[in-house]
Amino acid sequence: MRTGLDGRHRDRNGRIEEKRGDTLVRTLRDEYGDDFLRDWRSNAKLATVRKETDMSLAELVRQHRRGKS
């Protein structure tokens, strides 16, 4: 797997690899900070968060960085 200029992993076709739906919020907090998705339990799955918020991980990260999550 290659890393693109923006630091995101890409598959062999060059597509940006997405986080798996079974990724836990606690794992995302390791990457995005302890207060990321602070209203969610640490054992919640990313797929559940996406479904409940109707947002992609990229949108959730942008919102967090703007200080709205």
C-alpha positions in Angstrom: 0.0 0.0 0.0 1.3 3.4 -0.9 0.9 6.7 0.9 -0.2 9.7 -1.1 1.1 13.2 -0.9 -1.6 14.0 1.6 -0.5 11.1 3.9 -3.6 9.0 3.3 -3.2 5.3 2.3 -4.0 4.4 -1.3 -4.7 1.0 -2.8 -3.0 -0.3 -5.9 -5.4 1.6 -8.2 -4.5 4.9 -6.4 -7.9 5.2 -4.6 -7.8 6.5 -1.1 -8.4 3.7 1.4 -11.3 4.3 3.7 -11.4 3.3 7.4 -13.3 0.1 8.0 -16.8 0.3 9.5 -15.8 -1.8 12.4 -13.1 0.7 13.5 -13.8 1.8 17.1 -14.2 5.4 18.2 -11.3 4.8 20.7 -9.0 4.0 17.8 -10.1 7.1 16.0 -9.3 9.1 19.1 -5.8 7.9 19.0 -5.4 9.5 15.6 -7.7 12.6 15.9 -7.4 13.5 19.6 -9.0 12.4 22.9 -12.0 14.7 22.4 -12.9 13.4 18.9 -16.5 12.3 18.9 -16.8 13.1 22.6 -20.5 12.4 22.7 -19.9 8.8 21.6 -18.8 5.8 23.6 -15.3 4.6 23.0 -16.6 1.2 21.9 -19.0 2.6 19.3 -18.2 1.5 15.7 -17.5 3.9 12.9 -20.3 2.4 10.9 -22.8 3.3 13.6 -21.5 6.8 13.9 -21.7 7.3 10.1 -25.2 5.9 10.0 -26.5 7.9 12.9 -24.9 11.2 11.8 -25.2 10.7 8.0 -21.7 11.9 7.7 -18.4 10.5 6.3 -15.3 10.2 8.4 -13.8 13.1 6.5 -16.8 15.3 7.3 -16.6 14.3 11.0 -13.0 15.2 11.1 -13.6 18.6 9.4 -16.4 19.3 11.9 -14.1 18.3 14.8 -11.3 20.5 13.6 -13.7 23.5 13.4 -14.6 22.8 17.0 -18.2 21.7 16.5 -18.1 18.0 17.6 
